[in-house]
Amino acid sequence: MYSEAALVRKIRRRFSESGAEVGIGDDAAVVDLPDGCRAVLCSYLLVENTHFERRTHPSDSVGFKSIAVNVSDIGAMGAVPTRCLISMAVPADLEESWIDGFLDGAAEACRSFNVAIVGGDSSSSERIFVDVSMMGHVEAGRAVRRNGARAGDRIYVTGCLGGAALGSTRLESGPRTDPAIRRHLYPEPRHRLGRQFAPQATAMIDVSDGLSIDLGHIVTESGVSARIERDSVPCHPGAGIEMALHGGEDYELLVTAPDLPAEVDGVPVVRIGEIIAGESNRIVLVGDSGEAILEPRGWQHFRPDARQASA
Ligand SMILES: [Mg+2]
């Protein structure tokens, strides 16, 4: 049996060193904001059997990912992630080892990405819910939004795509050392690159739902269209172009800008196409056999249960 009070004590013990003016243990946290900056806020809800399964996803990966996905969203605004609130609802009969693993993963992510947990809440539930709300900061007026892409801008993606989707199909049987499986379980957000791109970027988004959907958000919000060269889309080793175009959860950055360097901090920054005028908000995919419209199709397509359902 796991009591709420025990969970709160555990989190408080574990994350007491937040550096905040008031951290865990009061009614609310009190944090500072650098002069001239604005707070940047986001949250992400992870639900057992929707986003993860206890059978296939180690608890430390759930803890790691709950922090990493929020760091990615803050980074995609060109902002610096700093502090977060973590709320959990867990079954009363959940093994303590699951909680310990979860907190190990969350702590590892906080260390890696230099963020601190300053509060949260807990409750009981039939399945596990984890909600992390992240705060960051950015200089006033400098946040990079989805709506600034202009005709003539080039379109760039960091790293490579399709790895997380490939990893999700291998989860049942593959070794935990498989890079694709690791990418699915322990995503590495590109927030530090987002910060560096911010002065040049006209629009930016992290690739969480898949290139076809996330680039769709940029063209729709910006009132433009896009051309993508199929052969230039960087595919994760073992992942085909379909996974690279539609597989989500890679947490790479998709950026539009007049010009970006080909590599930043050892990470490739790959030019995959350009923004074109056109209020139809279309994405044109250019390949060997001509042009086609790239329709949005999300990562769910690659889930083993989705494949069974459609088979
Ligand atoms: Mg996002």
Residues whose N, C-alpha, C, O or C-beta is under 5 A from the ligand:
A	BS01	MG	D73 D206 S208
